[in-house]
Amino acid sequence: MVWFCLILAALMVFITVLVMRTTAFKPEAEEPVASEPEVFDGDKAVRDLQQLIRCKTVSYRDKSLENDAEFAKLEALLPAMFPHVHQVCEFIKPGPRSLLFHWKGKSAEAPGVLMAHYDVVPVNEELWDKPAFEGIIENNVLWGRGTLDTKGTFVGVLEAADNLIAQGFVPENDLYLAFAGDEEISGEGAPTIVRWFNEHGVKPAFVLDEGGAVVEKVFPGVKQPCALIGIGEKGPMDVKLTLDTNGGHASTPPPHTPVGLLAKAVTNIEKHPFPFTLTPPAEQMFDILGRRSTFLYRMIFANLWCFKPVLNLFCRLSGGELNALVRTTVAFTQMQGSAASNVLPPHAWVGANLRLISGETVEGARKRLQKLCGSKKIKVDVVMGMNPSPISRTDDEPYQRLSKAIRATWTDAVVSPYLMLACSDSRHYGPISDHVYRFSAMALSKEERGMIHGNNERIPLETIKKTVAFYQRIIKSC
């Protein structure tokens, strides 16, 4: 009876602690942000983006497939579109797919960089409802490859800068408008610009590239729109699991065929996912958005000291974005064996794409996969790999400046850091700045996010105009 009473008392204390912590887990007070209207020619921004969509700046790893004339066409349009930028800013071309504008401010001590890329991924026109490169406007929506990724922000940056220069505005600090034309193939455009910065002693105090957006229904229990700022990104990695044998006739197979051994390795790797890891971006996201969630989710996020195993299990079973936030992911995407059904393959392989979470390394991930293969005959080779980016700071002025510009533009949004799951050109800036942020200045529905790299990519005209307004606000704060 005594033991029962002690257990019951301990349970009551435990429940009381959970409830008290959950009750106290409320949104922190934020200083109000004024939202003064920004003045600019929104229709011009729409026309400019429409023209740039008509440039087929499709990048390919096989350079013979690219049309250099289309890239030159886009570059030739810029002086007439943005005359004030070209009159006031120094134009630098560090490489063939690198465009850099240096806008001198009142000081060169804390320069900022605003980024975008002007290349796009290939299109299967047959699967589009409207042509991908004609810039058709219908029902106040502009159709075309690149409207969202990222000619929309490319235009937003230049439109805002051109308009402010025309008004006589001079930024407090130097600004660099940096654009690459081969981001989609992880090309040399951005690295070339970073090398130029290094050679000229430029240490950016603030870098803004594509990344998160203003989205809804992405966090459990949160009804408000969420403006997500990527303060770090996972490391991309491709591996091949290969098995070489003597081959042979399929009529006399060994107990375990090459394909069977590889399948066993794949199954074992999927059964043993990488460990649950709470990175600073995820911790901050869970703290900020968790406070705005329903009571049950607030209880989980307010008491992660207790519910980490529950969250881990939930993430593992659900997969998708939430799971990718808390661990290195492995996605098997390719496989090849024999060219004939009755031949045992002398060489078989399986390909996987990994996204490494902060703290993981390319070599560490390779070794883990090699161990999980269960056979020394299977070789795990790295095809391509890059370690995760550094985590940028959120506790000082550059992040607060970005947060205020977002809140002034999307007044009902909750601003939160997050870990970017995909890769961007901004990862190259990590070695020269600890204030690298990833935010695509758009409110995007789930349907619109699915159009990025997909079919029927398009953007509402009002979204284009709001993007320009945001960039005017962020430039004024620099």
KEMAR-38306 format. One record per residue: x, y, z of N, C-alpha, C in turn; residue in one letter. Coordinates in steps of 0.05 Angstrom, whole numbers, plus 5000, padded with zeros to 4 digits. Layout:
# KEMAR-38306
XYZXYZXYZa...
This chain:
# KEMAR-38306
501749765000500050005000501750255000m503950245016505750475017507050524990v507950314977509250344951507250454931w504750354932502750454914502250754918f502250844943501751134949504151294939c506551184942508951334933508951364903l508251144889508151144860505951344851i503651334864501451514857502351814861l503651864884504552134889506552224869a508452044862510452124841509152174815a507152014808505652054783504252324783l503052394806501552644808503552884805m505852854817507953064815508753094786v509252864773510052864745508053004727f505552934730503353044714503153344720i503453424745503253704753505453864739t507953754739510153884726509653924696v508653714683508053724655505953944649l503853944665501654144660502654424665v504154464687505154734694506954834672m508854664663510654744641509154804616r507154644610505554694586503954954587t502755004610501255254615502955494612t505455474621507255704619508555734592a508155534575509455524548507655684529f507955954530506356134514508156304497k507056424475508656594458509856824474p512356894468513557114481512657374468e512557584483511657844473513657954452a512558064431514258174409513658474407e515758624401515458904397513858954371e511759114371510259164347512059284325p511359214300512959314277511059474259v511859714253510259884235510359774207a508059794194507859694166506959914148s508860094142508260314124508260214095e506460304078506360214050508860294035p509860114017512160174001511160263973e512360473963511560593938513460503915v512360383895513860303871511860233849f512860183825511160113803510959813801d508759703813508359413814507859303786g506559453769506059343742508659313726d510559493731513159463718514559213727k514359153753515558903763514358663750a511758663745510458443731511458423703v511658643689512558643661515458553659r517158633678519958553677520258253681d518758153701518957863705517857703681l515757813669514657683646516757663623q518257883620520357873599522557673605q523357663631525557483638524757193637l522157133641521156863638521556773610i521456953591521656883562524556813554r526456853573529256773568529456483578c530156303560530256013567532955943580k533456053603535956013617536055743632t535755533617535755263629538655163632v539355083656542054983661542054683661s544154563649544554273647547354213656y547753973668550453883674551953823648r550453743627551653703601551553973586d553754113586553754393575552954403546k553154183531552454193503549454233500s547854183521544954213520544054503526l545954663536545254943544545255123520e543555333522543455533501544655793512n547155843506548556083517547256333508d545956333485544656573474542356663492a541056473505538856553522539856683548e542156593558543356723581544257003574f545457033550546357293541543957473537a541757363527539357523523538357643549k538257473570537357573596539257803606l541757753604543757953614543458213598e542858193573542658433556540158603563a538058473574535658613581535958783606l537858723623537958843650538559143650l540359253633540859533634538359703628p536759623609534359773602532159743624a532059503635530059453656530659603682m533259603689534059713715536359923710f535660143697537660343689539060473712p537660523734538960653757540960473771h540360213772542360033783544860033767v544560033740546960033723548460303723h547060523729548360783730549960823756q548860723778549960773804551760553814v551060303809552460073819554759993800c556959913812559159803796558359513788e558459463762557859193752560359033749f560358793762562658613761561658343751i563258213735562657953725564957763732k564857653756567157483765567457223748p565257133736565356893720563156893699g563156703681561256703659558356683668p557856563691555056553701554856693728r556256913731556257073756555757363749s553657473761553057763758553157883786l554758103789555058223815554958533812l553158653828552858943828553759043856f555559243856556459353881555259633884h553459653904552059903910553460023935w554960243931556360363953554460503972k554860443998553260574018554860784033g553760874056555161074071557660954086k557660694089559960554102560460294088s562960204088563659944077564359744099a563759814124564459644147562859394149e560259414143558459184147556759134122a558059034101556659004075554558784076p552458814060550358614058550358494030g549258254028549058114002546258013998v544958093976542357993969542757813944l541857563946542357353926539857263912m540257153888538156993874539656853851a538356673838539556553814537556573791h538656603767536956653744536856413724y538156193732537755953715535355793726d534355613709532055453716532555163708v530754993719531054703713529554653686v530154423674528754353648525754313652p524454323629521554313628520654093609v518553943617517253763598514653903590n514854043567512654223559509954073555e510153823548507653663543505953643569e507253663592505753633617504753903628l505354113614504454383623501754453610w500154593625497554693614497954933596d500155083601500755313585503755313579k504655443558507555443551509155543575p511555423579513155483602514855733599a515255823574517056053570515756283554f513256303555511856523541510956743559e511056703585510256913604507356983602g505656793599502756843596501556933623i499957153622498457243645495557183641i494357043660491556973659490456973687e488157103690486857123717488757223738n490257423731492157553750494357363760n495057173743497256983750499156973726v501756983732503856963711504956683711l504756553687505656283684508556283674w510156083683512756053671514855933689g516655783677518855663692520655883703r521055883730522756073743521256293758g518556303754517056503768517356483798t517556233808517956193837520856133844l522356013826525055913832526955983809d528456223812527956443830528156703815t527056713791527056963776525157163790k523257063805521457233820522957403841g524757273856526357433875528657583861t529657483839531657623823530557893815f528057893805526758143797526158313822v525258183843524658323868526958493878g529358373879531758513888532458743870v532558703844533358913825531259133823l528659053824526559253822526659443847e527059323870527159483895529559663894a531859563887534259723886534059953866a532959893842532760093821530860313830d528660243842526760443851527860623873n529260503892530360653914532660833905l534260743886536360913875535161153861i532961103846531561323832530561533851a529861443876528861633896531161773911q533661703904535961833917536861693943g535761453948536461313972539361203971f540861223993543461113996543460934020v544160674018544060494041546260574062p545760494087547660554108550260404103e550060164093552460004087552459914058n554859844048555059744021553259504017d552059493994550359263986551459133961l551458873960552258723937549858563927y549058593903546958433891548258213875l548057973884549657753874547857533861a548257483836546557293821548157093806f547356833808548756623794546856503773a548156393752546556283730546855983727g547755853749548055553748547555423775d545855543791545255433818543955163816e542255123796540754873794542554633788e545054673780546854453775549254473794i548954623816551154663835553654753821s553354953804555555043788557455233802g559055373786561255543796560455833799e557955903792557156183793557456303820g556256193841556456293868559256263880a560556023877563256003888565156213876p564756283850566456483837566056753850t563556823857563057073870564257073898i564056853913565256843939568256873938v569456743918572356783914573057073909r571457213894571857493889571757653915w569757583932569557723958572157673974f573057423974575557363989577957523979n578157533952580457673940580357973946e577958083950577658373954577158443983h577458244001577158304029574358374038g572358274024569558334032568558124051v567758194075566658014095563758084100k561857954087559058034090558058004118p556658214127555358214154552558104152a551558064128548757984124548557864096f547557624094547157494068544257384067v542857434046540057334043539757204016l538856944017538456793993535756653994d535056493974532556343974532556143997e530156054004529955854025527155814034g526655884060523955864071522156064058g519556044065517556224054515456264075a513356414068511056444086509156224079v508756034097507255794091505155744113v503255584107501155514126500955204129e500055124153499454844159501954664155k504254774163506754614161507654514189v506454634210507254554237504854464252f504954234265502554124278501254314298p498654364294497154524313497354824310g498954924291499255214287497555304264v495755494269493855584248494955834234k496655994247497656234234499656164212q499856344192502056314172504756324186p506656174177509356164188511356264168c512956464175515156554158517656424167a518656234152520856064161523556164148l525456224165528056314157530056094161i531255994139533255794142535855914153g536755814176539255914188541555714184i540955504170542855304163541655114143g543254954130542154764111543654504113e542254284107543454024108545553984086k547253794089549353744069548453534049g548753594023547953394003550053184000p549252933994551152713990549852503973m551252403953550452183937552351953941d551251713944553051473947552151253928v553951073923553450833907554150593924k552350403926552950143938553349943914l555749843911556449673888557349403897t556749203880557548923885558448803859l560948713859562148593836562348283840d561448133820561647843822562547733795t562647473793563347343767561047323748n558647403757556347373739555547083736g554347023714553546743709550846723698g549946473694547246423683545246413705h542946533700540846553721539546283727a540146083711538945813716540245673739s542645763746544045633769545045853788t543145993801543846213818545146123845p546746293857547846233883545646273904p546046203929544046243950543146533952p544946713948544347003950545447143925h543747243908544547373884545547653891t547047783872548048053877545748253883p543548223868541348403872540048343900v539948093907538848023933540448133956g543148113954544948223975544648523977l544448653954544048943954541349023966l539248863959536648913971536648884001a538148684011538348644039539748874053k541748984039543149214050541349454051a539849504030537949724029535949704052v534749464055532749414076533949474103t536349384108537649414134538149714140n539049854120539550144123536950294130i534750224116532150354121531050274149e531750034158530849954185532450094207k534750194200536450324221537050614212h535050794215535451064207537551204224p538651424214540651574229539351684254f540851734275539751804301538252074301p536252094318534752334323536652554333f536652784320538453004327536953264328t536953394351535653654353537753874349l537853984325539654194318538654464329t540354664332539354934341537055044324p537155014297534855114282532254974289p532354704292529954554300529054624328a530954644346530154714374528754994375e529855184360528655454360525855444347q525655294326523055264312520955134330m521754914344519854784361519054964385f520955134394520355314416518355534407d518955664385517355884376514555794366i514555594349511955504338510455324357l511955174373510655004393508955154413g509855404419508355574438505655664426r505355644400502955734387501155494378r501955264387500455014379498254954398s496854734393494754644411495954524436t494254494457495254414483496854154482f495953954468497353704467500153734455l500353874433503053924421504754104438y503454294451504954474469506154304492r504654104501505753934522508253784513m508153694488510453544478512853734475i512453964463514754144457515654294482f513954324502514754454527516354254544a516053994539517253794556518853594539n520553694521522153514505524053344521l524753434545526453274563525153004569w522453004566520952754572519952624546c519252784526517852684503519552644478f522152674481523952634457523552364444k523352144460522951884447520251874432p518252004443515652014429515852164403v517152394404517552554380519252404359l521252274368522952114351521351904336n519751754351518051544339516051664320l514851884327512852014310514152094284f516552214285517952304261518752074244c519751854256520551624241518151504225r515851484238513551354226512251534205l512351794209511051984191512752044166s515452044170517252114148516752404140g517452474116516952744105518652964118g517653204118519153444127519853434156e517953344173518453344202520753154208l520752914196522852724201525552824190n525452964167527953064156529153294173a527553414190528553634207530353524229l530053264236531253164261533252934256v533952884231535952664226537052684198r539252564194540252514167538452324153t537652384129535852214114537352064092t536351834085537451674063535151594044v535351684020533251614000534551453977a533751203975534751043952533251113927f534651193907533351303883534151173857t536251003857537250883832538050593837q537850433817538850153818539350043790m541349873788541949753762543249483767q542349293751543449023752544248923724g543048703716543648583690541948713668s543048693644541548793621539548583611a539848333620538048113612536947973636a534547873634533247743657534447473664s535847343645536947083651540047083655n541047323662543947353667544347473695v546047343711546747453737548747683732l548147913743549848143737552648123748p554748163732557448173743557948433759p556248633754556548883768553748993773h552949023799550349133806550749363826a549049553824549349783843546649903850w546650043872544350193882545250473889v543750673882544550953888542651073908g543751243925542151383946543051673948a541051833956541552113962541252153992n543252274004543052334033542952634037l541752714059541752994068542852984097r545253084100546653054126545853274145l545053194169544253394189546753514203i546353744215548553884228549953694248s552653684247554153514264555053254251g553753184229554452954213556553034193e558152844183560152894162559752694140t560852754117560652574094561952314100v564352314111565752064117564451904139e563352044159561951904180559451764170g558051894152555651774140556351534123a558551554108559351334091560051084108r561551134129562350914147559850774159k557950934167555450814178554050644158r553750734133552450584113554050324107l556650354106558350114101557949904122q557749984147557249794169554549654167k552549824159549749714157549349524133l551149534114550949364090551149064098c552549004119552748734129554448544112g555748654092557448484075559848644065s562248534069564648674060564848684030k563248514017563348503987562048753975k560248873991558849123981560549363988i561249523968562849763972560950003972k561350183991559950433992561850663984v561250783961562950993951561451263950d562851473957561651743955561851853927v559651903914559652023888559952323890v558652443909558752733914557952783943m559252973956558453023983559553293993g557953414010558653674022557553664051m559253734070558353744098556253954102n554553934123552554134128553654404132p552054614126553054884129553254964158s554755164165554755274192551955384199p551455404224548855514234549255814238i547555974227547856264230546456364255s547356594264546356704290543556824287r542156804309539456924310539157114334t541357154348541257304373542257594371d542557694346543557964344542058114321d543058344315541658534298540958444270e542758314255542058234227539558054226p539357864243536957694243534457854250y534658024270532358184279531458374257q533358484242532758654219531158504198r531958264192530558094173527758034183l527557954209524957894221523058124219s523958364225522258604224521258654196k522958624176522158674148520058474140a520258224149518258014143515658084157i515758154182513258214197511858464187r513458654176512158894164510858834138a511658614124510558544098508358344101t508658144117506557944122505757964152w503958144157503358244184502258024202t501057814191499857604208501657364211d504057374201505857144201507457124227a508056884236509856824258512656764245v514656914253517356884242518856674259v520056484246521556284261523956184245s526156124258528355984244527555704237p528955584218528555304213531055194198y531254934196533454814182532554754153l533954874134533254834106534154554097m532254404085532654124079534054094051l533454284033534654284007537254444007a538454483984541054623983540654873966c542255073972542255323957545055423954s545355633938548055753934549055883959d547355933978548156074003550155914019s550255644015552055474030554955554025r555555674002558255753996559155994013h557256144025557956384040558556324069y558056074078558556004106561356074116g563456014100566156074109566856374112p565156554100565856834101563857004117i561656874127559657024142558156834161s557656934186556056774204553156884206d552357044186549657144184548557094156h548256834150547256744124544456644128v542456774114539656704119538356624092y536456444094535156334071532156374073r531156574058528256634059527356734031f525656584018524456663993522156843999s522257083990520357293999517657263985a516357053992513756993980512056834000m509356873998507556694012506756473992a507356223999506956003981505055793992l502955733977501155513985502555243981s501355033991502454763987502554703957k500454783943500354733914502654883900e503055133907505255293895507955173901e508355083925510954963932511454713915r509354573908509554333892510254393863g509854643854510454723827513454783823m514854823844517754883842519154633832i520354653810521654423796519454233784h516954313787514754143776513454263752g511054173746509554273723507854523731n507254683711505354913714506255113735n508855163736509855363755508655633748e507655773768506356033763506256193789r505756453787505756623810503556833808i502056883829500057103829501457373826p500257553811501557813807501957963833l500057933852500358063878502757963893e503457713889505857603902508357733892t508457793866510757933855511158203868i508958343870509058613882509758613911k508858413926509558393954512458323958k513558173939516458113940518058363937t517358533919518758793915518558963941v516158973953515759123977517659024000a517858764002519558644022522458734018f523458713993526158773988526759073992y524759243987525259533993525559564023q524059424039524259444068526959344078r527859124067530359004077532659174068i532559294044534759474035534859724052i532559834059532560074076533760014104k533559764112534559694139537559634139s538659604115541559524113543359774115c
